Amino acid sequence: MSLRLLPVLGLLFGASMWGLIWYPYRLLQDGGVGGVVSSLASYAIPLVLALPFFWRHLGSARAHLGWLALLGLAAGWTNMGYVLAVIGGEIMRVVLLFYLAPVWTVIFSRWLLGEKLSVWGWLIMAFSFAGALTMLWPDSGGLPLPANQAEWIALSAGATFALANVVTRKLNEAGIWAKSLAVWGGVTVVALVALMAESRPFEFAGGASAFVWLLLLGVGLCIGLMTVAVQYGLTHTLANQAIIIFLFELVVAAVASWFLANEALTLREWLGGILIIAGSLFSGHVEHKPGNPD
């Protein structure tokens, strides 16, 4: 298999998983396991399993600990926020708001990688914002803003998703396992902090069925495999090109939400989504300049 194909396959695998994984998280919610607890469990599981074998990779990345910490925090909110958003919101609206990430990628690439905002960068912003305005414009008038907490969370998680992708490129020398450990650790820490705001987060534990425990374990193992695949793909792919590959998640999520949750977009939401996708497609023309810092 071509080495150029492996990063693409890793990103496609991650996109497919994210387009489907909302469903087991909703099943966990129905089983009494809230989004914060399921996020904690599903990222702590691969962290605990991998740490004894790969903790040395953090030592070899000592010079990058600050950037790894930033990656962990960004990935922490991205992944937990995504879980909370897909549990509480309409799947496709949430995912499309999440995919305003190319806008934030352009901004973070300029800030962290020194990439200049080109004509393509302006087109990304124009199409993405036009799509968001079209999709969010309320029938009764008013400001075109996210309609509920889940959509606000999705919007913010998309921004930290872009930050995590750009930081991953910044950390090319840190190694796949060091970055994967940072992601798992970041979500675990963010979820633990969020748990402090909940009065009885583990109330489900006493009466949870075997199915719930097995589902938690299965989601955790899938998250672990997906994280490694995505980190490999991001390390060997330009940040703006990775966003295009991640668009496959929209296809998977659209089909899955229709079959599994009987959800469908309105004509205006489809139009807004097409504009957002167009913005993401333009991001493939934004290239990393050789003279820019890594």
N, C-alpha and C positions, 0 to 999 in steps of 0.2 A: 504494500500500500504506500502511495506517495506520502512523503513527510509533509508536504504542503496541504494534503487533504486532512491529516489528523487534527490540526487545530480547528478546521471548519466543522468536522464531525463532533468534536468536543463541544463547540458552541451550539450546534444544532441539537445535540443531546440535552444540553442545559435548557435551551429554549423550549424543547418539547416537554421536559419535566415541569418547567414553570407554567406551561400552558395547561397542565393536567393536575398539578399538585394541590391546587385550591380545593379540589373535591375531597381528598382525604382530610384536609384541614377542616372542611365543613362537617365531615362525618365525626371528627374528633370534637368539634364544637357541640354537635348534637349529643355526643356521649358524655358531655360535661367538662371537657378539657378546653379551656379558653385559649385564645390566640397567643397570649403571652407565654403561658405554660407550655403549649405545644411547640412554640418557637424555641423555648429554652431546652426542652427535651430533645427536639430533633437536631439541634446543633451541638448540644452537650454530648450526645451519644458518639458522633464521629470524633469529637475532640478528645474524649476519654479513651476511645479505642486507639486513636492514632498517636497521641502524645507520648506514650512510653517508647514508641519506635522512632519517632521523627523529631523529638524535641531538640536534638542536636542541630537540626537545620536552623533553628532560631539562633543558636550560638554562632553559626557561620554567617548569619545575617546581622550580626551585632551592629554594624555600621548603619543599618537601615531600620533600627528599632523604632525611631520616630515615625517614619513613613509606614511601617507595619502597623503601628498603633492607630494612625489615621485611617489606614485601610480597614482595620478591624472595626473602628467606630462607624465608618461610613457603611460598611457591609452589614454591621449590626442593625442599624436603623433600616437599611434597604430591605433586608430579609424579614425582619420582624414586622416592619410597616406593610410589606406586601401581604404577609399572612393576615394581619388585622384588616387590611383593606378588602381582600377577596372574601373574607368571612362576612364582613358587614355591608358590602356594596354589591352593585350589579357588575358582574365579571368583566364584560367588555368595556364598559365605561371606565372602570378602575384600571384595566390593563392599558387602555389608550392614553389615559392621563399619565400613567407610569412611563409610557413611550414618548412623552415629551423630552425624554432624556437626551436626544441629540442637541437640543438647545443648550442644556447644561454642559454637555460634552464639549461643545464649541467654546464655552466660557472657561471651563476648567482646563482645557487643552491650551488655551491662550495663557492662562495664569501659571500653570504648573509645567507645561512643556514648551512654552515660548512659541506656540503655533499662532500665526497671525490670522485674523479674521478676514477671510477671502470673500469673493462674491458668492461662492457656494455657502459660506457660513451665514451670510445675510439671507440667502434663499431658505436655508434650513429654518432660521428664526421666523421668517415671513410665513412660510407654509405651516409650520408647527403652531404658531400662535393663531393663525387664521383658522386652523382646524379646531383648536381648543375653544376659540370664541364661538365657532359654528355649533360645536357639540354642546357647549355649556349655556348657550343663550336661552334664558327661561321663556316659556310661552307667555307668561304673565308680565313680561317686561322686567326691568331691573338689571343688575350687573351680571355679566356672564361669569359666575364663580362656581367652584365645586359645590354640589348640591347638599352634601352631607359630610360627616366626619370621615367616612371611609374614602371619599374622593380627595379630601385634603391630605389624608395620610398617603394616598397613592401618588399625589403630586410631589410631596416632599420626598417620598421614597425613590421616585424617579430621579430627583436631583442627586441624592446620595448614591444611587446606582451609577450615574455618570461619573461622580467623583471617585467611586471605588474602581471603575474601569480605567480611568486616567491614572490613578495612583498605581494600579497594577502594572501599567506600562512603565511608569516611573521606576518601578521596583524590578526591572528585568533581571538584575543580578542577584536578587534575593532568593530565587529558587521557588519551584512550584509548591513544595511542602511547607515552606515557611509562610507563604502567602495563604495557603489553605488553612493552616493552623491559626493564622491571624483572623481569618474570616469566621471560623468556628468559635474562636475565643471572643471575638467582638460581639457576635450575636448573643452568646452566653452572658456576657457582661451586661449588655444593653437590656436583655430580658430580665436579668436579676434585679437591675435597678428599677425596671418597670413593675416588677412584682411587689416592690415595697409600697406601691400605691394601691394594691389590692388587699382587701381584708382577709379573704379565705381562698387563696389561689389554688390550694391542693385539696379542696373539699371533695373533688371527684374520686380521690384515691381510695377511699374506703369502700365505695360501691362500684368501682369500674369493672367492666367485664373483661374477660380474657381477650376479646376482640380489640378493645380499646388499647390494651397494653401492647398487643402484637402490632396494631396499626402504628402506634407511636414508634416502636422499634423499627418497623419497616420504613416509615417516613425518614427516620434518622439515618438509616443506612443509605437510602436513596439520596438524601441531602449530601451525605459524605462523598458518595461517588460523583454526584453532579458538581460539587464544589471543585474537586480535583480536575474534572474534565473542563470546566469553564475557566479555571485559572490557567490551565495549559493552553487553551484556545486564546485567551486574552493576551497571554505572554507572547504569543507568536502571530498576533494579528493587530493591525492598527485599530485604535479605539473607535474611530468613526466607521470603519468597515465592520467591526464586531457588532455595532448597533444594527446594521443592515441584516446580518445573519440572525440576530436575536429577534428580528421581526417575524420569524417563523412561529414564535410563541403566539402571535396574534391569530394566525391561522388555526393552530391547535386549540387555543382558548375559545375562538368563535365556534368551532365545531363542537367542542366539549360542552360549552355552556348551553348550546342549543339542545344537545342530546340529553345532558345530565341535569340541567337546571331549568330547561324550557325558557331560556332568556333569549331575547332578540332585540336588535337595535332598531330605532326608528330611522326613517329616511334621512333626517337631518343629522343624526348621530353617525350614520354611515358616511355621509358627506364629510363631516368633521374628521372622522377616522381616516378617510382617504387622503385628506390634506396632511394629517399628521404623518401618515405612512410616506407620503411624497417627500416631506421634510427629512424623514429618516433616509430615504433613498438618495437624496442629494448629499447626505453625509459621506457617501462613498467617494465623492470627488474631493474631499478635504484630506489632503495627504500630509504626512509628517515630513517636515523639511530636514534633510541630513544635517544641517548645521545647528539644529535645535538641541537643547540638552535632553538627555534620556530621563 
